[in-house]
Amino acid sequence: MRRVPDTPRPLTIVGAGGHGRELLDVVEAVNAASSPAPYAFLGFLDDGHGGDPGAVARRGAALLGGLDLLGSLDADYLIGVEDALARARVDRYASVHGRRPVTLVHPRASLGGDVQLGPGTVVYALASITTNVRTGRHVVVNIGASVAHDCRLGDYVTLAPGARIAGGVTIGAQAWIGAQASIVGRRRIGERVVVGTGSVVTDDIRAVAVVTGVPARPIDTIADHPRAAPRPRDPPAGRRDAPLPEQPG
Ligand SMILES: CC(C)(COP(=O)(O)OP(=O)(O)OC[C@H]1O[C@@H](n2cnc3c(N)ncnc32)[C@H](O)[C@@H]1OP(=O)(O)O)[C@@H](O)C(=O)NCCC(=O)NCCS
């Protein structure tokens, strides 16, 4: 029996804002580097919060409709939304509807041996991951970020451009590491921690803290942060004795 080729796979990106359009760059680069091109990009899904119709049109891309279309569209998907909680929500919705996330590595990223990327994880241009690294679902390793040996990145973690993660670091689910921030080796970063731009993390950080500076110190809890949904029972930030997340994978 003749095998039906599974490429190009129809693909949609959820979120037509800046992050979604950056993701399209990665899709196009992956397509340009392979023959035949692995993906047929159908267009963006956006509920109207992040989409910029002009910017989408200049990419020659279509705005197909809202997230609810993901249920009926016969396409794999990527999540082009920066906010980790929103990524988790889209992932749940897509899973319920049987949609498959695509895992994507830009051809100009560098990946070492024994690297396992979770479903929906995207590694952008000039990012580098060395060896024995595991990521959870829908992790973003943005432009020029680096992840050294033996790191564990939980579900929906974001490494902003140029973030530097030294060896043996564990980062909890939904944590967000700002642009050019650094984390010293073997530190443990709790779930939903936010690390400010350019900060240097030298201690373990317990869950939900927002930390900035050199060395990084707590300034807030993410429950009070505009990025987050309210969580009235969040613990105070800044203590080192709280439980830290299990390693993914
Ligand atoms: C950490 C962060 C999320 C905090 O945002 P916020 O809650 O709006 O905080 P504010 O801007 O009100 O700042 C609160 C205090 O922290 C300080 N601060 C904020 N970010 C800081 C940083 N990165 N380094 C050092 N200090 C910082 C502010 O100067 C301010 O100090 P003050 O109270 O003495 O005036 C934000 O500043 C940040 O760094 N975002 C990362 C942006 C980024 O990397 N984007 C990548 C996009 S791809």
PDBQT file of the ligand as one rigid body, heavy atoms in Angstrom, charges set to zero:
ROOT
HETATM    1  C1  LIG A 301      10.621  42.280  36.541  1.00  0.00    +0.000 C 
HETATM    2  C2  LIG A 301       9.513  43.024  35.839  1.00  0.00    +0.000 C 
HETATM    3  C3  LIG A 301       8.524  42.004  35.254  1.00  0.00    +0.000 C 
HETATM    4  C4  LIG A 301       8.839  43.898  36.893  1.00  0.00    +0.000 C 
HETATM    5  O1  LIG A 301       7.850  44.670  36.290  1.00  0.00    +0.000 OA
HETATM    6  P1  LIG A 301       6.892  45.569  37.213  1.00  0.00    +0.000 P 
HETATM    7  O2  LIG A 301       6.210  44.698  38.212  1.00  0.00    +0.000 OA
HETATM    8  O3  LIG A 301       6.065  46.377  36.274  1.00  0.00    +0.000 OA
HETATM    9  O4  LIG A 301       7.911  46.447  38.047  1.00  0.00    +0.000 OA
HETATM   10  P2  LIG A 301       8.171  48.013  37.985  1.00  0.00    +0.000 P 
HETATM   11  O5  LIG A 301       8.576  48.435  36.627  1.00  0.00    +0.000 OA
HETATM   12  O6  LIG A 301       7.017  48.691  38.651  1.00  0.00    +0.000 OA
HETATM   13  O7  LIG A 301       9.446  48.132  38.957  1.00  0.00    +0.000 OA
HETATM   14  C5  LIG A 301       9.389  47.856  40.353  1.00  0.00    +0.000 C 
HETATM   15  C6  LIG A 301      10.762  48.162  40.927  1.00  0.00    +0.000 C 
HETATM   16  O8  LIG A 301      11.695  47.166  40.474  1.00  0.00    +0.000 OA
HETATM   17  C7  LIG A 301      12.748  47.791  39.713  1.00  0.00    +0.000 C 
HETATM   18  N1  LIG A 301      13.029  46.944  38.584  1.00  0.00    +0.000 N 
HETATM   19  C8  LIG A 301      12.130  46.512  37.666  1.00  0.00    +0.000 A 
HETATM   20  N2  LIG A 301      12.732  45.700  36.764  1.00  0.00    +0.000 NA
HETATM   21  C9  LIG A 301      14.018  45.640  37.111  1.00  0.00    +0.000 A 
HETATM   22  C10 LIG A 301      15.129  44.963  36.570  1.00  0.00    +0.000 A 
HETATM   23  N3  LIG A 301      15.008  44.192  35.503  1.00  0.00    +0.000 N 
HETATM   24  N4  LIG A 301      16.325  45.099  37.192  1.00  0.00    +0.000 NA
HETATM   25  C11 LIG A 301      16.448  45.867  38.293  1.00  0.00    +0.000 A 
HETATM   26  N5  LIG A 301      15.418  46.523  38.870  1.00  0.00    +0.000 NA
HETATM   27  C12 LIG A 301      14.225  46.412  38.284  1.00  0.00    +0.000 A 
HETATM   28  C13 LIG A 301      12.201  49.144  39.292  1.00  0.00    +0.000 C 
HETATM   29  O9  LIG A 301      13.235  50.069  39.082  1.00  0.00    +0.000 OA
HETATM   30  C14 LIG A 301      11.340  49.502  40.482  1.00  0.00    +0.000 C 
HETATM   31  O10 LIG A 301      12.163  49.954  41.520  1.00  0.00    +0.000 OA
HETATM   32  P3  LIG A 301      11.662  51.091  42.572  1.00  0.00    +0.000 P 
HETATM   33  O11 LIG A 301      10.466  50.483  43.273  1.00  0.00    +0.000 OA
HETATM   34  O12 LIG A 301      12.840  51.301  43.439  1.00  0.00    +0.000 OA
HETATM   35  O13 LIG A 301      11.283  52.252  41.724  1.00  0.00    +0.000 OA
HETATM   36  C15 LIG A 301      10.032  43.895  34.660  1.00  0.00    +0.000 C 
HETATM   37  O14 LIG A 301      10.673  45.039  35.124  1.00  0.00    +0.000 OA
HETATM   38  C16 LIG A 301      10.990  43.159  33.740  1.00  0.00    +0.000 C 
HETATM   39  O15 LIG A 301      12.189  43.104  33.965  1.00  0.00    +0.000 OA
HETATM   40  N6  LIG A 301      10.459  42.589  32.669  1.00  0.00    +0.000 N 
HETATM   41  C17 LIG A 301      11.229  41.812  31.755  1.00  0.00    +0.000 C 
HETATM   42  C18 LIG A 301      11.088  42.354  30.335  1.00  0.00    +0.000 C 
HETATM   43  C19 LIG A 301      11.743  41.421  29.344  1.00  0.00    +0.000 C 
HETATM   44  O16 LIG A 301      12.748  40.794  29.589  1.00  0.00    +0.000 OA
HETATM   45  N7  LIG A 301      11.113  41.303  28.198  1.00  0.00    +0.000 N 
HETATM   46  C20 LIG A 301      11.524  40.414  27.178  1.00  0.00    +0.000 C 
HETATM   47  C21 LIG A 301      10.493  40.462  26.103  1.00  0.00    +0.000 C 
HETATM   48  S1  LIG A 301      10.814  39.336  24.817  1.00  0.00    +0.000 SA
ENDROOT
TORSDOF 0
